[in-house]
Amino acid sequence: MVSEPGPPSPLPGAIGLSHLSAYDWQATDGVCGGSPHLHLVCTEAYVVTAGRGAVQTLSPDGYRDIPLEPGSLAWFTPGTVHRMVQGGDLRVTVLMQNSGLPEAGDAVFTFPPEVLADPERYAAAAALPPGTGPETAAAARRRRDLAVEGYLALRETLVAGDTGPFREFQRAAARLVRDKVPVWRELWRTGALATAERTGVQLDALAAGDLAHLREATAHETGPTRRGGFGMCGRRDEYALPGTTVSRR
């Protein structure tokens, strides 16, 4: 999909943004929801705007089931596996660190170990056909089911007090994305880092009594550039904004 031109200014802090309606597909454990996954270098936040549900997380400190309702705010640091659970019309605004990097590839699904060990097999399992039709929906559901299969095994061992399989999953995830780091670094450098550095320049200017940057003050507005796309956790409205990368999945 070719993104429409966005305004010439990133969102505050060069964050990424999307709106999600959690999947209502039932998994093998009877839970309806999205594809469990983690991010390697990005923190992600959920701001709940409607409905009910939960987010299940796996991390070195154990398993959590965090209730979600309107007004809830939950966020996950790098390395935390998270699974969005649909409890009824759940609607979430997702805020993503580092110029939308989570949707530019900084995500690894909790597929079983044999899939994680083979980069080509992993890529095939993670890919979706273009568009928002039935073929894409079926592929997204198969992807979700495979991620849940690996997730349930990880959760079982973690709850039992064995962090070994979880740590190995993190290592496998890091191996899968290692070759992408140069591209990610450039996205971070031109997005989040550049935005932070611009603030430093403006602070220096203010301290010197220079208000030149305020002459460029303006406002922007836009709307979703695609509605109902298939994300990792649910159907998603996406924005083609500077620093917000529309998912390639």
Buried (B, 14 or more C-beta within 10 A) or exposed (E): EEBEEBEEBBBEBBBBBBBBBBBBBEBEEEBBBBBBBBBBBBBBBBBBBEBBBBBBBBBEEEBBEBEBEEEBEBBBEBBBBBBBBBBEEBBBBBBBBBBBBBBBBBBBBBBBEEBBEEEEEBEEBBEBEEEBEEEBBEBBBEBBEBBBBBBBBBBEBBEEEEBEBBEEBBEBBEEBBEEBBEEBEEBBEBBBBBBEEEEEEBEEBEEEEEEEEEEEEEEEEEEBBBEEBBBBBBBBBBBBBBBBBBBEB
